[in-house]
Amino acid sequence: MEPLTPSDAASSPLGAPRKGDDELIAAALAAGLTNEEAGEQVGVSARTISRRRREPGIDQAIRARRAEITNEIGGRLAAVGLIAVDVLADAVGADDPKLRLKAATAVVDRVVRFRRSSDIEDRLLRLEGGGGFVEDHTAWPGESND
């Protein structure tokens, strides 16, 4: 694994970097490295990593960096997901009836799962008082909630 550089650490709520660079430590830990591995990457001891993890702000920086990583993963999955949907759509129109049935079953299953997930997310946003626009998913497309 390549050593981390300051550009690897996203902007952090920790303020100015200090010896051992807390931003790099947060980036290494957010990437899933152990204290020992993070220390090796950053150039400090595992004990220093452990001590820094107990300081205020480092957990917040790790969570922020993990959120950035998760958002990046989500964006990449969404892009590939569009291709996967096209593949399923093609399979639904295949000549082989067994393949069509499998594809149709997969599509229906995914639609239901997506719908449930979307409904749960909307409900959580409402419960958390997330404000903003929350689309009503209680009706299927073409149905009315009125």
Secondary structure as the mmCIF struct_conf table of DSSP 4:
data_model
#
loop_
_struct_conf.conf_type_id
_struct_conf.id
_struct_conf.beg_label_comp_id
_struct_conf.beg_label_asym_id
_struct_conf.beg_label_seq_id
_struct_conf.end_label_comp_id
_struct_conf.end_label_asym_id
_struct_conf.end_label_seq_id
HELX_LH_PP_P HELX_LH_PP_P1 GLU A 2 LEU A 4
HELX_RH_3T_P HELX_RH_3T_P1 PRO A 6 ASP A 8
BEND BEND1 ALA A 9 ALA A 9
HELX_LH_PP_P HELX_LH_PP_P2 ALA A 10 SER A 11
TURN_TY1_P TURN_TY1_P1 PRO A 13 LEU A 14
BEND BEND2 ALA A 16 ALA A 16
TURN_TY1_P TURN_TY1_P2 LYS A 19 GLY A 20
HELX_RH_AL_P HELX_RH_AL_P1 ASP A 22 ALA A 30
TURN_TY1_P TURN_TY1_P3 ALA A 31 GLY A 32
HELX_RH_AL_P HELX_RH_AL_P2 ASN A 35 VAL A 42
TURN_TY1_P TURN_TY1_P4 GLY A 43 GLY A 43
BEND BEND3 VAL A 44 VAL A 44
HELX_RH_AL_P HELX_RH_AL_P3 ALA A 46 ARG A 53
TURN_TY1_P TURN_TY1_P5 ARG A 54 ARG A 54
BEND BEND4 GLU A 55 GLU A 55
TURN_TY1_P TURN_TY1_P6 PRO A 56 GLY A 57
HELX_RH_AL_P HELX_RH_AL_P4 ILE A 58 VAL A 92
TURN_TY1_P TURN_TY1_P7 GLY A 93 GLY A 93
BEND BEND5 ASP A 95 ASP A 95
HELX_RH_AL_P HELX_RH_AL_P5 PRO A 97 LEU A 127
TURN_TY1_P TURN_TY1_P8 GLU A 128 GLY A 129
BEND BEND6 GLY A 132 GLY A 132
BEND BEND7 THR A 138 ALA A 139
TURN_TY1_P TURN_TY1_P9 PRO A 141 GLY A 142
#
